[in-house]
Amino acid sequence: MKICGITAEYNPLHNGHLYHIEKARALSGCDVLIAVMSGNFVQRGEPAVIDKWERASAAVKNGIDAVIELPYTYATQSASVFAHGAVSILKKAGVDSICFGSECGNLENLMEIAETSVNPDHLRELMDTGLSYPRAYSLLTSAMAPNDILAVSYLKEIQGTPIQPIAIQRTNDYLDDEMSQMPSALAIRKALSMHMPLNGTTPMAEQLEQVKPVFWEQYYPYLRTLLLTSQRSRLMQFFLVSEGIEVHLKQCAAANDSWQGFLRDAITYRYTAGRIRRTCLSVMMQLEKEEQKAAADLDTLRILAFNDKGRTWLRQMKETDVRIASRFVQLPKARRELEHRAALVYTSVMDEQSRNAILKKEISGARFIQQ
């Protein structure tokens, strides 16, 4: 059985993702296509606009055979940590190839960068200061695009393995927030926030129209109260809180009654928007440093959704020593408790009916999608 892996967030699933899925199947020649997907909070340190169960189900209905959850402790971190978690899971899933999107679309160039000792998390900053890779990065600019940074991180993780990388050039700009024939997830999220029509840009249009998408603004009152009422010593216990960032965040919270104002003031030459959002999420989760270490489990693959081909793959996996969790109780205790807390925080801004529905799904089993 030939298996290809994808790392995704599907926040939400859109036409560009469908193109990626189609190309991944064609170029890999796989029998089974597996996606490792972020949960209810994503790599940029934001809440997903719709819950992970709906996104996983949509993925399986549109070409993925099985969706594995990327644990919270990896899904909400920097590119290198995010990639380490995702690729570690795909290795355990037995993939033969990994297919990812890339702005430059030049696999040889990306591999050349991956062979250096530079941490991908700092590529953008290093190139901004003049340290460039003229032979390695085909765009020859000071801007290292987000998917290329992730691509380098994936390539570093598969070095020394037989896993084959497949790069697909992106058909849109990851940071373009304007609606088009093939818009980015950012553009779709912006359209949702403004109650604009989605015009066939996502196969999840019906689900998105039936729920109330969530955004950071809704969580800010809680975050602000937590920052202003917590002692500095308490904030310093939380994961990602270091080097005085807690003082900076408290000052920004005191000065701003809106999330946008807070984020604007919190971003500095030292702290990127991603770092601020991820740190604030950790504070909101009240995730202590030792607790984060205990929950950083990559030995258990949690299945969110699968189809008949995915079930065949799962049966094959039973013959290996890899632990599979198709039910919530099969997760290690520390990870189980953290994922449940993430669900509690995620649903805290929702109406009671929506909240209870998602919390019920969190402690239930994987979804089988009949096709």
N, C-alpha and C positions, 0 to 999 in steps of 0.2 A: 504494500500500500504506500503510495507516494503522497506525502503530506507537505502542504505549503502553509506558512504562518504569516499573519498580518497583525500589526499592533495598531489599535485604533481607539478613538473615543466616541465617534458617531454622535457628536453633540451639536445638531442631530445628524442622522444619516442623510446624505444628500446625493445628488446626481454625480458629483465628483467621486464619491465613495463607490458608487455603482460601477463607474468606469474603472476604478482601482481593482475592485473585486473581479470584474470581467478580465482585465489584463493579467491579474495574478494567476487566474486559472489557465489562461491561454499560454502565458510564458513559462509557467512552472510545469504544466502538464500534470497537475496533481489530481489525485483521486479524492482527496479530502482537503478542504480549506478551513483553517482554524483561525479565529481572531482572539487575541488577548485584548480585553477592553477595560478601560477605566470604569470605576463604579459611579456613585452619585456625585463625587467631586473629581475634578479633572486636573491635568498637569499644570495649567495656568493658575491653579489655586482658586478655581471658581466652581460654583454648583452647576451641575449639568441641567440644561433647560427642561429635560424630562428624565424620569428615573431610569436606572440601568436595566430594569426588567423589560420595559418597553423598547429601549434601544437594542437590547440583545435579541429580542423577538423579531424586531424589524430587520436586523442584520441577517438572521437565519431565513427569514421570508424572502430575502433579496440576494441570496447567493452564498452566504457563509454556512458551513455545516455544523460548527460548534463554536460557542463563545465561552471563553474562560475569563474570569474576573481578575484584573490586575489589582492586588491588594492595596488598600488605602495608603499604606506607608510608602508605596512606590508610585502610585498613580498621582500623588500630589507633591512630587519633588522635581528637582532639576533634571535636565535632559539625560545626564549620565546615569543617575539613579533610576529614573523612569525606564530607560533602556535596559539597564541591568536586570530589573525585575521582569520586564516583558520577555526579554530573550532567555532568561533563565527558565521561565515557564515554558516557552516554546521548545527549548532543548528537551525538557522533561516530556513534552508532548510528542517528541520524536519527529520533529519536522525535518524535511530534507532541504527546504529552501525558505527564505524570508523575503517577502516583497514589501517594499516601502516607497512612499512618494518622495520626490526630490525636486527642488526648484531648478537646480542646474542640470539634472538628468544625466550627469556624466559619472558613471560608476567608477571608472578608473581614477578620476580625480579625487573622488570621495575616499576611495581606498588608500590613496597616497597620503591624504591627511590622517586617516585612521591609523596608519602605521607610525605616525609621530607620537611623541610622548605627551603632547598637549592635551589637557583636559578639555573635552568638547564644551563643557559649561562656560569656558572662558574664551572660546574662539572669536566671538563677536568683539569682545573687548580688546583682544590681542591684535586683531586685524585693524581695529580703529586706531591703535597706537602705531601702526605702520608695519607690524609683523605680518607679512602676507605669504601666501603660498601661490606664486604666479603660475607654477606648473600644475599645481594641484587643484586650484579652484578656477574653473573656466570663466567665471564672470569677471574676474580680475577687479573686484570692487572691494571697498572696505566693509561691505555689509554681508554677513553670513546669515542666510535665510533660515527660519526656524526648522523647516523639514530637513534641510541639509545638515544642520547641527544634530538633529535626531538620527539622521542617516549615518553620520560619522560615529555616533554612539553605538548604534546597532552593529556597525562593521567592527568596531573594537571588541564588542562582546562575542562575536562569532569567530574571531581570529583563532587559528589552531584547531578549528572544527571542520567537518565535511559539509557543513551547512552552506548552501549557495545563496549569495545575495542577488536580488533582482530589484533594480531601480526603475521607477516609472516617473517620467517627468510630469509635474503637476500641470493641470490645465487652467489653474486660476491662482491668484495671489492669496496666500494664507491670511494676510492682514488687510485684504480689500473688503471693506464693509458695505460696498454698493451691490445691489441686486443686479443680476445679469442672467444669461442663459445657463451658465454654470457657476453659480455664486459660491463663495466660501461659507463654511459653517458660521463664521463671524457675521457675515452679511445676513444670513438667515436668522440668527439670534437677534440682530438689530431690528430686522423686519418684525419679528415676533414682539419685541418690546414696544414697537410703535404701532402694533395692530395692523400691519400691512399685509396684503395678500401674498401667499407664497408662490403662486403661479406655477405649480408643477415642478418646483425646484427640489422637492424632497418626497420620498415615498412615505414619509411619516406625517404628511400634512394633516390627515384626518385625526391622528392621535394628538397632534399639537394643537389642533383647533378645539379638541374636547377637554383639554386640561389647561390649567393656568401655569405657564412656564415660570420658573423661579430665577431670580437674578440677585446679585450681591446686595443691591440696594435694600432688599427686604430683610437681610440679616444684620445690616449695620446698626440698628438700634440696640440689639443685643450685644454686638461686639463693642460698641462704644461704651455701654454701661459696664461691661466686663473690664475693659481697659481702665476706665476711670475709677472703678471701685476696688480694683485689685492692687495689693501692695507690690512694689517692684520685685521683692524677693519671691513672691508667688509667681509672677510672670516669668521670671528667670528659670523656673523649673520646667517650662514648656519647651517642647521640641522646636528647633529653629530659632528660638529666642537667645541671642548672644550678642556680645560686643556692644551693649548699650542700646540695641534697637528698641527695647521695651520703653525706654525714656522717650525716644523719638515718637513712638506710636501713641503714647499717653498724651504727649503734647499736641499731636495732630488731632487726636480724638477730642481733646478739650476745645480746640479751635474750630471744629467743623461739625455741623449738624446733618451733613449729607455724605453719603459714601463717595461720590465723585470729588467733593471738596477734600475729603480726608485722603483719598488716594493721590490726588494731585499734589498735596503738600507732603505726603509721605515719600514720594519718589524723589530720589536724589542721585547724584553721581555714584553714590555708594550702594544704594538700594534700588534695584529694578522693580518695575511693576509686578513682575512675577514673584520676586522674593517677598515683596510686601504682602501680596494676596495669600501666598502659601503660609507665611508666618501668621497672618491674621486668622487664617483657617485653623492653624494649629492651636492658637489661643482660644478660638471659639470652641474647638473640640476639647480644650483643656487636656491636651495630649502631653503627658510628661515624658521626658527624655528616656527614662528607663522603661516606661511602658511601650514606647515606640520600638525599642530594641526587642522587647519580648514578643511583639506582634509582627515582626518582620519575617513572617514565614513564607518560604517559597517552595516548600516540600509538598504542599497539598494544592492540587489544581481544583479550584471551585468552578463548577460548570453552571452557567446561567441559562443557556438555551442550546438546543441541538435538534437535528433532524435525523432521518434514517441513516444517512451516511455518517453523521456524527455518532450515532449509536453503534455503528459498526466499528468506528475508531475507538469508542469507549470500551467495547468488548475486547478489542485488541490490547488496550491499555491494562486491562485486568490481568493479563498474563505477565505484566512487568511488576516491578516493586514500587512504582509511582503511586502515591496516594491520591485518590480521586474523591472529591466531596460533591456529590450531587444533592446532598441535603445539608442544611445549615449546621446541624448538630455534629456533622463529621469534620468540621473545621477545628483546628487547635483552639483551646479555650481563650488564649490571649487575643488571637486574631478575631475570633468570633465576637468577643466583647467589644472590640474596637469597631468592627464593621457595623454592629448593631448601634453603637453610639453615633457613628457617622449617619446612619439612617434616621436616628432621632433628631440630630441637628438639621439634617437635610429637610425633613418634613416639618420642622418646627414653625415654618412660616405658612403652612398650608391649612386649608379648612380641615375639620375633623374627619370627614369622610375620606378625603384624599390621603390624609396622614395615616389613618388606620389601614387603608388598602395597601399602601406601600410597606408599612411596618409588618403587615401580615405576609406579604411577598418575601420580605427579608428573611423570615424564619421558616419559609417553606422550601420546596425543592426546585431543582432545575426545571425549565419549561421544555416540553417536547413539542416541536412544531411539525404538525402533519402537513405534508406537501403532496 
